[in-house]
Amino acid sequence: MNILIVSDAWHPQVNGVVRTIGTVRRELEAMGQTVEVIGPDRFRTVAMPSYPEIRLAVGARRRLWTMIEAMRPDCIHIATEGPLGFAARAYCLKHGKPFTTAYHTRFPEYLRDRAPIPLALSYAVVRRFHRPSSAVMVATQTIEDALTGRGFANIKRWTRGVDTALFRPRDKGFLDLPRPVSLYVGRVAVEKNLEEFLKLDLPGTKLVVGDGPARAELQRKYPEVQWAGAKHGEDLARHYAAADVFVFPSRTDTFGLVLLEAMASGIPVAAYPVPGPLDVVNGSGAGCLDEDLKRAVETALTIPAEICRDHALGYSWRRSAEQFLSNLRPFGHAELPPP
């Protein structure tokens, strides 16, 4: 089957959405499917206000429609509520094509952190975007419950996975830093609530792996923190495994792939009891969720690495790809294979 994914988040961006789509694409291709991803890299772009690392396609509607016609997909999945997402949605509605969408990012909360936009208004826009979707794919029960409470319908589960061969326990000697090492991995941006971690009075070393629009300001404000920048592949995996606790201060993530990567590396998680951690960590024994983040760190440091690793082994990218495939809605001339 020929599957088209349209996403405003795609390479060279580095984030959970890009990694999810890229990994699921590889799994689907290994299962015999044909998958094409259309992202902003194919169009003229402008920098997203307040977030120059993210490029948004401009004037892409006509060209995107032409590309869709040329690809002749059997089904279309719209991953993001951005310019390309709206253009693909308009194509499907005009031509009577069913499509699916995903709720990767809590955009209303992100906007609220950057501008005085009421949640009711931004949720109304996002709800309208997803309303015609045959399936709104979400990663967790907590997000499903939250969206249902805000009037969303046609919600289907699409879980996440982790590469347990890459992210695994390793020698901690890779980092020659005072112990314990409290690690954060992810975007350095206001919506990640990173400063709540940086200002904690913790022994040892705070280490930040990642980059983003807030890095320069936070690095000036917290010079005692180790700022490693963005890491990938084996280098990223070694940083995970060499830490002692993974600190996740975000309150706006829908899942948090980094949680699984940390636990697969044998690293316990300290986080707030919010969507994402509540679904991925809560009740597993592999971390501590507490409104007092310092107390969560102190408790997490007592958790054995084996518990964290065993919990992460339950998450599979193949299962994620099978769920995604079963949620798709073909145009009518194709049939979905059984999961």
SELOMAR-409727 format. One record per atom (N, C-alpha, C, O): residue in three letters; x, y, z. Coordinates in steps of 0.001 Angstrom, whole numbers, plus 500000, padded with zeros to 6 digits. Atoms other than C-alpha are relative to their C-alpha. Example, Ala and Ser with C-alpha at 12.3 -4.5 7.8 and 13.67 -1.06 7.14 Angstrom:
ALA500890498810500000ALA512300495500507800ALA500900501200500000ALA501936501181500665SER499180498810499940SER513670498940507140SER499230501090500730SER499739502198500899
This chain:
MET500838498806500000MET500000500000500000MET500878501252500000MET501927501287500643ASN499267498747500130ASN501178503505499157ASN499462501005501014ASN498341501496500880ILE500412499137498894ILE501030505670502283ILE500702501345499896ILE501923501396499746LEU499430498656499996LEU501548509443502261LEU499825500624501373LEU498719500660501912ILE500028499271498736ILE502449511292505466ILE500409501441499713ILE501473501690499145VAL499699498579500153VAL502321515090505414VAL500279500568501382VAL499453500450502287SER499606499525498674SER504163516753508283SER500770501314499906SER501686501450499095ASP499244498753499877ASP505312520274509144ASP501254499807500837ASP502124500678500852ALA498793500358499243ALA507879518614511426ALA500718498893499255ALA500222497769499168TRP499233500992500744TRP510533516832509398TRP501447500457499945TRP501759501587500320HIS498582499672500060HIS514283516743508819HIS500215501315499257HIS499518501582498279PRO498969500276498998PRO516487518616509523PRO499598500297501448PRO500463500319502323GLN500425499806498618GLN514376519335512629GLN500343498764500830GLN500370497644500320VAL499731501093499064VAL515246517230515668VAL499006500104501134VAL499129500982501989ASN500985500019498924ASN512286516435517898ASN499284498656499991ASN499523497813499126GLY500687501272499862GLY510005513635518999GLY499099499663498836GLY498962498492498483VAL500882500256501139VAL507597514048516087VAL500810499457498830VAL500418498466498213VAL499160500434501111VAL510362513704513497VAL500522498587500242VAL500521497753499336ARG499465501328499694ARG511859510704515261ARG498914498941499942ARG499161497828499478THR501109500959500056THR508481509010515605THR499644499661498561THR499548498488498198ILE500379500237501390ILE507549509466511954ILE501093499234499268ILE500805498293498529GLY498901500670500682GLY510996508430510742GLY500131498540500390GLY500366497687499534THR499853501382499539THR511126505293512874THR498831499144499542THR499030498018499086VAL501174500758500444VAL507565504198512086VAL500049499790498494VAL499642498740497996ARG499854500172501456ARG508254504808508403ARG500896498811499693ARG500559497987498842ARG499097501125500254ARG511193502392508526ARG499341498669500354ARG499517497680499642GLU500695501236499618GLU509087499796510352GLU498959499612498949GLU498840498439498595LEU501027500276501006LEU506272500106507803LEU500637499489498708LEU500118498567498080GLU499318500456501214GLU508707499734504905GLU500529498584500171GLU500531497798499224ALA499551501362499726ALA510135496629506565ALA498843499014499937ALA499045497821499706MET501199500829500071MET506553495321506641MET499434499926498583MET498393499308498360GLY500426500086501393GLY506249495795502869GLY499180501162499500GLY498702501125498366GLN500765498832500419GLN504480499168502760GLN500914501023499315GLN502121501045499554THR499291498883500619THR505528502134500624THR499579501280500708THR498388501582500783VAL500317498820499201VAL505749505347502648VAL500766501206499461VAL501988501165499318GLU499403498737500432GLU506386508877501384GLU499663501070501032GLU498522501174501483VAL500214498905499058VAL506842511840503727VAL500235501323499278VAL501292501527498679ILE499848498648500538ILE506264515399502521ILE500138500947501173ILE499234501068501999GLY499728499053498936GLY507822517969504827GLY500393501354499457GLY500408501543498240PRO499650498641500433PRO508883521628504713PRO501271500063499158PRO501499501050498457ASP498742499987500753ASP512248520653503180ASP499786500063498499ASP500732500321497755ARG500282499968501444ARG510527520518499773ARG499441501338499533ARG499109501492498357PHE500659498741500329PHE509203524075499875PHE500834501191500473PHE501787501040501238ARG499423498775499449ARG510231527676500424ARG499476500157501420ARG498292499943501679THR500392499937498593THR510197528269504167THR500399501321500640THR501246502055500130VAL499634498875499144VAL510330530994506789VAL500154499463501414VAL499582498433501767ALA499793500427498618ALA511468530738510382ALA498733500234500817ALA498065501258500677MET501131499841499105MET508757530171512942MET500304501099501018MET501382501091501612PRO499762498933499026PRO508384533280515152PRO500369499437501368PRO499693498544501880SER499471500386498689SER510343532849518414SER500658498626500001SER501121498164501044TYR499413501340500060TYR511635529467517179TYR500677499818498642TYR500172499064497811PRO499396499996501332PRO514053529964514238PRO500441498630499508PRO500597498435498302GLU499591501335500427GLU515109526299514228GLU498896499290499224GLU499173498362498464ILE501134500616500687ILE511638525395512946ILE499644500844498784ILE499362502036498907ARG500327499316501241ARG510970526303509320ARG498593499604499556ARG498237498426499558LEU501374500224500428LEU507399526683508067LEU499884500238498503LEU500390501232497983ALA500202499865501441ALA506413526142504441ALA499047501159499714ALA498061501354500424VAL500871498886500402VAL504894529175502713VAL499617499820498537VAL500425499380497719GLY500485500095501367GLY502777529247499568GLY500081498604499423GLY500342498427498233ALA499753501381500433ALA502879525470499413ALA498761499292499479ALA498867498180498962ARG501243500737500263ARG499233524634498750ARG499939499423498586ARG499711498225498418ARG500154500491501374ARG499219524404494946ARG501023498914499694ARG500685497890499100ARG498960500988500282ARG502533522549494760ARG499757498712500766ARG499982497626500231LEU500299501198499218LEU501534520165497554LEU498898499195499335LEU498998497971499247TRP501093500705500662TRP498294519317495761TRP500502499273498756TRP500094498143498488THR499426500634501189THR500253518601492571THR500820498773500380THR500764497749499699MET499191501128499539MET502637516351494492MET499118498841500431MET499430497686500143ILE500911501059499566ILE499751514425496038ILE499407499286498795ILE499328498057498770GLU500568500607501206GLU498171513880492623GLU501021499101499313GLU500677498024498826ALA498966500778500674ALA501482512644491223ALA500329498722500760ALA500652497705500147MET499659501168499181MET502074510239494132MET498907498942499998MET499188497762500209ARG501130500924500008ARG498596508666493885ARG500004499096501232ARG500046497874501094PRO499969500827498785PRO498587507519497540PRO498696499228500185PRO497643499622499684ASP501191500752499617ASP496191504889498841ASP499353500576501248ASP498158500384501472CYS500544499344498810CYS495772506822502090CYS500944501134500408CYS502135501121500096ILE499250498816499594ILE496898510115503606ILE499892500168501506ILE498807500107502084HIS499963499679498573HIS497985510817507160HIS500607501388500166HIS501686501665499642ILE499548498631499749ILE498354514439508302ILE500507500057501434ILE499741499889502382ALA499362500141498694ALA500798514592511190ALA499917501246500863ALA499961501150502089THR499870498756499233THR500726518259512199THR498974501032499569THR498465501002498448GLU500982498951500248GLU498427521252512435GLU500680501283499532GLU500393502366500040GLY499268498858500523GLY500756523546510459GLY499578500323498579GLY498570499800498104PRO500365499620501370PRO500727525110506969PRO499836498813499058PRO498878498772498287LEU500142501174500863LEU501335521785505210LEU498819499146500426LEU498108498591499589GLY501136500772499510GLY498813520056507435GLY498679500585499530GLY497792499849499098PHE501238499358500451PHE496114522595506595PHE499829499865498492PHE498709499688498012ALA500090500137501450ALA496957522406502875ALA499587498585499608ALA498773498406498701ALA500375501386500287ALA496725518596502872ALA498553499740500405ALA497827499034499706ARG501393500129499548ARG493473518772504843ARG499051500588498962ARG498021499986498656ALA500845499365501008ALA492014521165502253ALA499900499137498742ALA498836499040498132TYR500028500881501168TYR493012518790499440TYR499031498844500224TYR498202498543499365CYS500846501163499711CYS491309515834501099CYS498524500388500037CYS497681499664499507LEU501393499578499912LEU488123517770501837LEU499445500354498615LEU498300500026498305LYS500459499598501331LYS487910519189498297LYS499753498786499111LYS498815498773498314HIS500087501157500884HIS488425515797496664HIS499290498814500640HIS499269497726500065GLY500750501065499349GLY486386513737499131GLY500848498824500426GLY500380497686500411LYS499109501068499592LYS489381511753500351LYS500037499896501532LYS500237500908502203PRO499852500144498546PRO489380510330503891PRO501455500174500396PRO502354499910499598PHE498643499828499511PHE492428511114505992PHE500021499798501504PHE498988499884502168THR499815500105498552THR493802510543509468THR500946501106500452THR501700501659499651THR499132498979499421THR495566512987511795THR500612499449501285THR500240498374501755ALA499387500364498722ALA497731512824514914ALA500074501234500878ALA500246502353500395TYR499840498921499026TYR497833514914518059TYR501320499754500714TYR501365499129501774HIS498663500190499452HIS501574514986518713HIS500343501022501073HIS501050500719502035THR499514498870499220THR501894518349520389THR498828500788500581THR497834501037499900ARG501049499204499357ARG499802520316522865ARG500207501471499634ARG500650502278500450PHE499776498649500509PHE499897523459520734PHE499298501080500808PHE499887502139501021PRO500631498942499198PRO497326525382522809PRO500827500387501223PRO500965501568501540GLU499168499699498833GLU499533525069525882GLU501321500666499591GLU501814501553500289TYR498767499378500489TYR502652525928523859TYR499757501473499682TYR500566502330500038LEU500319498610500331LEU500977529082522540LEU499783500826501252LEU500208501979501329ARG500258499276498748ARG499844530042526017ARG501308500383500686ARG501394501435501320ASP498719499695499379ASP503452529878527199ASP500739501129499298ASP501652501727499867ARG499298498992500789ARG504499532309524465ARG499190501287499803ARG499765502354499592ALA500847498836500275ALA501532534661524061ALA498697499869500798ALA498296498759501149PRO501247500045499214PRO498322535610525930PRO498791499582499166PRO497844500348498991ILE501101500526500805ILE496067533423523777ILE499194499031500854ILE499747498047501345PRO500824500885499151PRO493140531822525672PRO499994498566499478PRO499923498331498272LEU500030501409500401LEU493179528028525674LEU498723499658499246LEU498751498865498305ALA501272500313500661ALA489517527962524661ALA500058500352498518ALA499518499622497686LEU499905499584501397LEU490313529830521448LEU500910499076499206LEU500537498613498128SER499058500840500745SER493350527796520432SER499489498564499896SER499686497915498868TYR500564501346500093TYR491622524509521281TYR498869499941498980TYR498683498914498328ALA501067499970501001ALA488670525561519112ALA500578499847498599ALA500015499140497763VAL499358500113501307VAL491029525970516147VAL500522498586499773VAL500317498012498704VAL499440501343500139VAL492790522647516790VAL498878498963499859VAL498989498025499070ARG501137500932500090ARG489464520852517323ARG499378500038498601ARG499022498996498050ARG500549499861501346ARG488165522222514008ARG500909499316498977ARG500427498693498031PHE499058500645500918PHE491323521011512259PHE499782498488499974PHE499769497880498903HIS500087501462499901HIS490850517434513498HIS498592499450499772HIS498435498242499594ARG501383500508500043ARG487054517211513228ARG499722499089498804ARG499067498064498991PRO500314500891501131PRO486920515719509677PRO500852498740499952PRO500621497884499098SER499087501133500037SER489653513186510474SER499282498687500298SER498427498619501181SER500569501323499755SER488725509515510269SER500517499400501294SER499836498590501924ALA499417500475498745ALA491034508836513218ALA501011501032500474ALA501946501375499751VAL499039499089499381VAL492812511270515526VAL500891499133500887VAL500449498661501935MET499124500922499289MET495813509271516720MET500689500705501161MET501280501771500986VAL499351499464498802VAL497074509911520268VAL500806498890500653VAL500520497706500477ALA499057500982499457ALA499841508225522226ALA499555499379501308ALA499943498252501612THR500285500477498650THR498294507843525678THR498534500184500375THR497804500959499757GLN501359499884499486GLN495061507405527599GLN499746501364500615GLN498648501905500485THR500181498696499367THR495623510637529516THR499682501072498967THR498787501888499185ILE500274499033501054ILE495750512688526305ILE498644499728499366ILE497913500666499051GLU501321500328500542GLU492730510826524937GLU498896500544500898GLU497936501141500410ASP501011499500499069ASP490745511670528065ASP499900501527499953ASP498804502087499993ALA499987498541500034ALA491814515321527898ALA499326500519498730ALA498551501474498786LEU500598499552501256LEU490832515669524238LEU498504499688499953LEU497716500494499458THR501419500339499949THR487529513860524754THR499243501036500826THR498137501438500464GLY500617498972499165GLY486748516349527514GLY499872501338499312GLY499068502172499728ARG500069498744500756ARG487336519168525012ARG499251499841498687ARG499340500705497814GLY500887500159501140GLY484968517762522411GLY500598499334498780GLY499982499369497714PHE499407500710501126PHE487344515774520169PHE499335498625499865PHE498891498041500854ALA500612501312500260ALA486007512581518538ALA500929499173499110ALA501979499647498676ASN499251500914500875ASN487281509602516511ASN501442499803500460ASN502356499762499637ILE498647500125499468ILE490282509161518800ILE500428498527499999ILE499687497647500437LYS499434501338500048LYS492488506109518250LYS501390500006500635LYS502082501024500624ARG498705500087499332ARG495573504892520101ARG501123499727499002ARG500996498892498107TRP498769500238500755TRP499022505105518527TRP501151500151500977TRP501600501265501249THR498972499978498967THR501675504173521059THR501367500294499395THR501482500512498189ARG498634499720500437ARG505431504752520843ARG500901498843500410ARG500493497962501166GLY499052501055499688GLY508507502554521058GLY501364500576500315GLY501535501793500392VAL498639499584499719VAL512200502664521835VAL500958498967499426VAL500672497770499438ASP498960500876500540ASP515327501218520222ASP500834499489501173ASP501769500154501618THR499322500527498806THR516496499009523077THR501388499445499701THR502145499141500623ALA498628500397500348ALA519600497920521138ALA500935501204500092ALA502073501079500545LEU499188498783499922LEU520866501503520879LEU500022500554501417LEU501085500851501962PHE500103499440498652PHE519607502752524232PHE500010498853501007PHE499012498156501191ARG499789501123499085ARG520971500305526795ARG500983500436501084ARG501698501422500908PRO499010499679498963PRO522985500340530028PRO501421499858499460PRO501731498909498739ARG498609499989500433ARG526654501160529412ARG500882500461501156ARG500403500759502251ASP499030499533499011ASP529800502139531283ASP499784501483500293ASP499762502299499372LYS500229498607499617LYS529199505363533215LYS501269500845499959LYS501207502061500140GLY498752499251500069GLY532853506334532872GLY500087500938498817GLY501031501724498726PHE500020499105501154PHE531951508107529614PHE499951501466500437PHE500504502331499758LEU500078498631499486LEU531163511229531698LEU500868500137501245LEU500625499485502260ASP499125499734498853ASP533905512475534001ASP499500501265500692ASP500094502337500569LEU500645498871499333LEU531654514720536089LEU499688499621501442LEU499526498440501747PRO500398500297498621PRO530859515025539798PRO498636499314500038PRO497710499722499338ARG501227500780499877ARG528152512521540776ARG499155500490501174ARG499660501065502138PRO500735500606501109PRO525247512152540721PRO499798500975498847PRO499763502191499040VAL500249499191501192VAL524665513383537175VAL498494499977499720VAL497918498921499455SER501422499846500303SER521108514696536655SER499883500507498561SER500356501597498240LEU499996499761501440LEU520374514657532930LEU498643500478499490LEU497596499982499907TYR501171499616500798TYR517885516494530711TYR500370499850498538TYR501445500284498125VAL499813500109501447VAL517566515626527008VAL498751500535499326VAL497637500123499651GLY501145499479500727GLY515359517604524664GLY500231501417499522GLY501330501959499637ARG499911498627500465ARG514620520987523181ARG500194500941501176ARG499634500741502254VAL499804498968498986VAL515806523982525144VAL499088501157499609VAL499499502094498925ALA501028499042500383ALA512633526009524817ALA499056500225501179ALA498976499406502094VAL500801499591498850VAL510182527760527105VAL498939498966500354VAL498646498761501532GLU501091500930499715GLU507445525134526727GLU500480498742500724GLU499661497989501251LYS499474501173499321LYS509762522463528166LYS500182500214501503LYS500534499286502231ASN499966499734498551ASN509736524177531577ASN501362499663500601ASN501458499292501770LEU498674500457499617LEU513474523516531752LEU500552500716501227LEU501300500125502006GLU499433499235498890GLU514233526257534265GLU499607499427501354GLU500325499621502334GLU500385500640498741GLU512327524341536949GLU501019498936500413GLU501197498670501601PHE498916500940499714PHE515088521738536673PHE501292500743500331PHE501982500405501293LEU498720499309499854LEU517982524184536349LEU500150500695501345LEU501259500798501867LYS499906499256498749LYS517135526094539505LYS499956499114501243LYS500048499618502362LEU500012500909498858LEU516941522987541708LEU501358499978500702LEU502401500061500053ASP498776500149499210ASP519501522705544504ASP500298498508500124ASP499784497831501015LEU499704501429500044LEU520935519283543674LEU501506499775500141LEU502299500593499676PRO498569500333499946PRO524265517633544500PRO500477499515498640PRO499669499166497778GLY499440500532501236GLY526623516595541714GLY499921500982498844GLY500266502155498988THR499966499229501248THR526118517858538154THR498652499978499307THR498004498935499226LYS501140499930500913LYS523206519061536047LYS500548500049498580LYS501409500872498268LEU499536500110501383LEU523716518113532384LEU498819500161499055LEU497809499472499197VAL501046499774500995VAL521614519413529474VAL500518499591498634VAL501531500110498166VAL499681500435501354VAL521757517639526114VAL498863500456499093VAL497728499999499224GLY501018499464500889GLY519917519525523413GLY500277501449499674GLY501197502060500218ASP499839498613500426ASP519553522903521771ASP498621500594499771ASP497621499877499740GLY501274499348500231GLY516858525464521151GLY500082501493500247GLY501135502001500633PRO499982498533499958PRO515869529128521223PRO500299500589501368PRO500709501747501457ALA499772499462498653ALA516202529484525014ALA501389499677500531ALA501729500064501649ARG498724500468499458ARG519670527991525301ARG500938501143500391ARG501499501127501486ALA499039498931499725ALA521748531189525094ALA499660500726501301ALA500538500986502122GLU500412499296498788GLU519720532942527786GLU500191499142501244GLU500707499617502255LEU499885500877498838LEU519606529932530120LEU501456499665500307LEU501825499500501470GLN498593500308499770GLN523291529188529626GLN500701501163500709GLN501588500949501536ARG499444498840499285ARG524146532732530723ARG499522500030501449ARG500271500388502359LYS500603499930498675LYS521808532451533691LYS500483498883500913LYS500556499060502129TYR499586501163499204TYR523039529012534815TYR501335499481499468TYR501375498411498861PRO498690500399500541PRO526778528830533957PRO500562498743500657PRO501452498105500095GLU499491501196499321GLU527345526008536477GLU499471498714499374GLU499998497634499644VAL500572501168500672VAL525218523654534353VAL500896499605498828VAL501459500468498155GLN499260500508501149GLN526984521456531790GLN499079499987498780GLN498053499307498777TRP500809499883501214TRP525625522315528321TRP500708499248498880TRP501728499708498367ALA499322500866500970ALA526475519549525856ALA499554500235498568ALA500203499755497639GLY500518499824501345GLY524410520692522876GLY499247498766499525GLY499058497813500281ALA500761501116500555ALA522473518368520603ALA500907498803499727ALA502033498962499254LYS499270501243500237LYS523616514746520393LYS499095499022499257LYS497869499099499337HIS500778500940500796HIS522573511900518124HIS500638498615500045HIS501827498477500329GLY499491501355500151GLY522920508145517736GLY500771499496501201GLY500333499643502342GLU499186500593498948GLU525663506449519724GLU500431501041501038GLU500482500750502233ASP499573498942499081ASP526827509750521217ASP498888500329500987ASP499134500475502185LEU501146499739499124LEU523344510454522572LEU499795498844500970LEU499576499064502161ALA500218501177499156ALA522991506896523887ALA501027499920501122ALA500687499540502243ARG498962500020498968ARG526302507148525757ARG499727501047501089ARG499992500803502266HIS500323498970499015HIS525179510387527437HIS498878499531500932HIS498937499731502145TYR501069500553499163TYR521962508734528613TYR500577499030501036TYR500375499187502240ALA499563501104499148ALA523687505672530007ALA500970500444501090ALA501065499797502133ALA499008499542499030ALA526370507674531836ALA499396500864501104ALA500084501209502065ALA500664499188498979ALA523825509700533833ALA499534499120501153ALA499613497893501091ASP500522500721498832ASP522350508751537208ASP498494500144500164ASP497840499272500738VAL501438499792499942VAL518856510202536927VAL499610500891498835VAL500348501805498465PHE500509499194501109PHE516795511630534077PHE498894500899500525PHE497914500417501092VAL500962499037499477VAL514882514800534938VAL499179500557498840VAL499733501076497871PHE500929499613501061PHE511815515634532824PHE499038501048500566PHE498004500691501131PRO500818498964499366PRO510364519014533880PRO498791500445499186PRO497997501252499669SER501083499539500862SER507908519417530983SER498630499659500570SER498429498606501176ARG501395500230499623ARG504206519770531718ARG499090499969498773ARG497871499878498916THR500821499858501200THR503047519954528088THR500209498916498962THR499586498979497902ASP499765501057500989ASP504330516826526306ASP498834499020499961ASP498171498780500970THR501053501010500131THR501874514277524956THR500515498594500288THR499725497688500553PHE499427501321499698PHE504268511360525497PHE501378500160500635PHE501534499958501840GLY498639499876499491GLY507999512003525844GLY500846498788499651GLY501093497941500510LEU499146501123500398LEU510151509568523837LEU501249499907500858LEU501769498817501098VAL498777499990499191VAL513103510637525964VAL499825499207501290VAL500802498685501827LEU500247500797498798LEU511460508947528960LEU500355498540499745LEU501029497904500555LEU499708501388500338LEU511644505573527225LEU501486499795499743LEU502059498782500145GLU498570500137500298GLU515181506195525999GLU500824499979501285GLU501786499220501400ALA499291499992498719ALA516333507013529522ALA499830498664500726ALA500806498071501185MET500248501245499275MET514673503969531073MET500649498804499307MET501152497898499971ALA499331501074500719ALA515979501696528315ALA501500499999500287ALA502149498956500216SER498582499874499659SER519443502991529267SER500272499677501459SER501408499785501920GLY499842500349498595GLY518833501922532860GLY499971501201500924GLY500438501121502060ILE499997498767499226ILE518253505490534075ILE498590500296500510ILE497658500375499710PRO501329499691499453PRO515336506259536451PRO499573501419499655PRO500408502282499385VAL500587498724500409VAL513022509185535710VAL499442500749501196VAL498813500162502077ALA500640499093499042ALA512064512150537882ALA499193501006499203ALA499734501675498323ALA500870499132500795ALA509095514140536586ALA498795500437500821ALA498563499961501932TYR501265499583499386TYR505874515905537444TYR498911498977499646TYR499019498304498621PRO501099500923500313PRO502655513832537592PRO499034500621498997PRO497940501050499362VAL500770499369501074VAL501332515130534249VAL499930499041498821VAL500643498038498808PRO500060500861501181PRO500341513597530876PRO501386499760499421PRO502231500655499398GLY498665500424500440GLY503275511736529401GLY500608499150501087GLY500539497924501005PRO499480500793498886PRO505004510701532632PRO498941499136500678PRO499231498005501068LEU501051500795499365LEU501672509553534092LEU499733498721499226LEU499439497685499824ASP500294501163500826ASP501211507169531166ASP501205499092499815ASP501062497870499756VAL498801500766500334VAL504797506081530555VAL500717499461501236VAL501285498370501204VAL499192500334498820VAL506293505980534064VAL499167499542501184VAL499548498607501889ASN500763500214498770ASN503561505959536703ASN499638498531500216ASN499116497873499317GLY500337501374499645GLY503143502616538464GLY501006498967499551GLY500853497785499858SER499024500953500521SER506166501052536765SER501124499715500984SER501799498692500875GLY498865500116499109GLY508631501547539601GLY501293500501499396GLY502345500444500034ALA498796499567500710ALA511056502980537044ALA500276501491500144ALA501170502024499485GLY499790498576499801GLY510785506567538238GLY499128500500501126GLY498382499738501741CYS500803499374498958CYS509213508982540669CYS499338501245499434CYS500008502094498847LEU500755498828500421LEU506486511511539855LEU499550500753501236LEU498916500183502125ASP500307499213498802ASP506058514336542343ASP499936501466499598ASP500717501922498763GLU500049498561500246GLU505007517982542295GLU501221500708500570GLU501531501828500164ASP498720499510499516ASP508198518547544278ASP501076499300499180ASP501430498155499461LEU499085500640500938LEU510712517898541502LEU501303499579500667LEU501883498558500295LYS498784500384499288LYS513696517855543852LYS499786498689500748LYS500656497817500735ARG500296501243499291ARG512046515157545956ARG499896498834499011ARG500305497715499319ALA500083501048501023ALA511307513214542754ALA501394499539499586ALA501620498344499394VAL498631500354500360VAL515014513344541839VAL500634499153501088VAL501254498129500801GLU499385500725498886GLU516112512191545278GLU499466498574500096GLU500223497638500353THR500592501341499945THR513687509262545224THR500433499151498814THR500749497972498971ALA499631500745501208ALA514504508272541638ALA501419499455500079ALA501704498386499540LEU498605500429499895LEU518196508015542480LEU500160498678500745LEU501214498047500665THR499928501251499248THR517404505021544693THR499490498805499193THR499527497676499682ILE500631501059500793ILE515794502991541884ILE501057499222499211ILE501888499834498541PRO499013500806500736PRO517823500066540427PRO499828500112498485PRO498714500254497982ALA500019499887501456ALA518743500226536750ALA499196498880499347ALA498581499094498302GLU500684501144500606GLU517253496773536090GLU498494500240499877GLU497874499823498899ILE501443499720500041ILE513725497959536912ILE499677500916498825ILE498681500715498130CYS500209499052501093CYS514037500829534423CYS500107499296498651CYS499262499477497774ARG499774500707501259ARG515401498627531665ARG498858499028499697ARG498370498975498568ASP501077500975500208ASP512763495922532147ASP498709500684499560ASP497988500161498711HIS501227499290500376HIS509953498471531897HIS500066500464498550HIS499087500335497815ALA499864499495501365ALA511299499979528663ALA499921498891498965ALA499508499131497830LEU500015501112500954LEU511595496545527049LEU498585499656499541LEU498411498935498559GLY501383500259500385GLY507793496448526904GLY499489500876498873GLY498358500698498421TYR500425499079501057TYR507678499199524253TYR500701499648498693TYR501928499576498637SER499473500465501277SER508117498166520621SER499589500933498872SER498423501318498779TRP500337499189501175TRP508327500281517449TRP499195499194498982TRP498422499770498217ARG500817500805500914ARG506874497347515497ARG498528500073500409ARG497651500202499555ARG501384499875499531ARG503752497465517659ARG499444501381499664ARG498284501508499272SER500421498652500344SER503597501222517131SER499625500094498525SER498600500681498177ALA500271499962501436ALA503780500776513352ALA498735499228499656ALA497967499649498790GLU501216500784500249GLU501078498101513425GLU498752500781500409GLU497741500752499708GLN501131499171499582GLN498770500406515384GLN499737501103498983GLN498593501342498597PHE500141498937500980PHE499430503239512958PHE499330499475498731PHE498404500097498210LEU500539500584501227LEU498684501005509977LEU498526499653500150LEU497737499890499235SER501396500391499800SER495438499711511467SER499078501205500141SER497871501083499934ASN500816498791499857ASN494252503293512101ASN499762500728498682ASN498870501572498599LEU500111499284501268LEU494688504425508486LEU498661499727499326LEU498021498705499573ARG501253500145500737ARG491685504939506218ARG500303500074498500ARG500479501167497963PRO499739499988501448PRO492310503885502596PRO498876500700499238PRO497761500849499736PHE500971499271500812PHE490540505737499802PHE498872499120499503PHE497826499632499104GLY501071500880500441GLY488525502661498878GLY500466498921499058GLY499855497856498968HIS499497500996500943HIS490612500866496267HIS501153499199500583HIS501782498412499875ALA498949500772499348ALA493097499486498786ALA499459499407501296ALA498531499943501901GLU500402500628498760GLU492739497171501727GLU501178499964500958GLU502320499747500553LEU498949500053498984LEU494674497298504979LEU500313498551500322LEU499402497732500448PRO499653501347499545PRO496618494174505892PRO499677499875501481PRO499640500881502189PRO500238500160498567PRO495824492675509286PRO501253500333500788PRO502362500058500329PRO498811499676499185PRO498106493933512098PRO500705498749500483PRO501718498840501177
